[in-house]
Amino acid sequence: MVPMTDDSPRFSPVIALLAVSAMWEGQLSAVLRDLGITTRKFGLLGHIYAEPGISFSELARRSHITVQSAHTAVRSLVDEGLVQDATAHAGAASDLNVTPKGARVLQEARERLAELDGALSQRLPKVAESLDGIRAGIV
């Protein structure tokens, strides 16, 4: 093991970003709570809305979760009336669609996310500027 010295780095951009990410994810979780969704369900709902009929494997890939976890999460969304799964039987191709209730929840969640985005821009303007630059490069 390499001993730590006094000249060891005391700041890590990776750790700083993880800390900021955890803080804002906690705030997003809090504003979504009364809608009955988590940040993961918010993401899944958004993917299903954007691409009706999306496969579980594609949903899992985009969400960085296992296919089994995607099935479990979607089952929860179905049970809550946010998603409809018109799959005829196990092994059949999925036919996932957001219900009208799911669309209302998704719209409200997006509005709350926009408010948090605005708060981030006000509290951390340099970070917001950097993210705008990244967004411009993606779009």
N, C-alpha and C positions, 0 to 999 in steps of 0.2 A: 504494500500500500504506500502511495506517495504522501508524505506528510504535507499538511497545509502550512503555508507560510503567510506572513503578514502582507505580502504583495499579491496574494490570491485575489482574483476578481471578486468584487463585492456587489457587482450589478450584472445581472444576466437579462438581456432583452427577452429571451424565451420565457424565463420565469415571470418577468414583468407582464408579458402578454397573457400568460396563463392566469395570472392573478386578476388582471383587468377582465379577461374573458369570464372567469368564474363570478366576478362581481356582477357583470351585466347579465349573465345567464340567470343568476339568482333574482335579479330585478325582473327579467322577462318572465320567469316562472311565477313570480308573485302576481304580476298583472294578468297572467293567463289563468290563474287558479280558479277564480270564480266562473270562468267559462267552462271549466271541467276538463281542460286539456293541459298537457305538459308541453315543454318545448319539443320533445320528440314527436308527440302526437301532432303538434302544430306543423312540423316539417313534413310528416307523412301525409297529413291532410292536404297540404300545399302541393305535394308531388302528385297525389291522386287527382286533385282538382285540375292541375295543369295538364295531366295526361290520363284521361279516363281510360280504364282498361289496362293500366300499367301492370306488368307482371310482378309477382312477389319478389323474384330474383332481382329485377331492375330496381324495385322499390328499396330492397335491402342494400343494393350496391350504392344507390344515391344517398342513402341514409347512414351508410357505414355501420350497418348492423347485420346480423345473420338472417338468413331466410326464415329460420324458425322464430326469431324475435319479430320479424316483420309480420308473420302470420299471427302471432300473439297480439301484437299491437293493433293490427287491423281488426282482429276479432273484437277487441275492446272498442274500437271506433264503431264497428257494426252494432255492438250491444248498446252503445250510447246513442244510436240513431244518426250518427254523423256520416257514415259511409254505408253504401249498399254493395253487397257482394253477390252478384248474380251468377256465380259459379254453380254449375249444375251439380257437380259431385267432385269428390276428392280426385285429384289427378288431372282435372280439366283445367284449361287455361283460365286465368282469373279474368273477371269482368268487374272491376272495382270502379265505383262512381261515388262522388260526393252527393249527399242528399241535400235538399233545400235547407234543412236545419244545419247541416255541416257547412254549407256555403255561408250561412249567416254567422256562424261561429268563426269561420275562417276570416270573413270580412272584418268582424270586430277585433279579432286577434291582430290582423294586419294594421288596423287603425291604432291599436295600442302599441304595436311595434314601431310605427311611425313616430308616435309620441316619445318613445324611448330613444329613437334615432335622433330626434330633435334635442333631447336632453343631453345626449352624448356630445352632439355638436357644440352645445353651449358650454358644457363642463370641460371638455377636452378638445378644443378647436383644432389643435395641431394633429391629433389622432384622426379627427373627422376629415381634415384636408387630405391626409395620407390615404384614408379609405376611399375618398372621392376619386383620387388618382388611380387607385387600384380598380375601382368600379369602371372608370372611363376606359381603362385598358381592356376590360372584359367585355363590355357592351359593344 
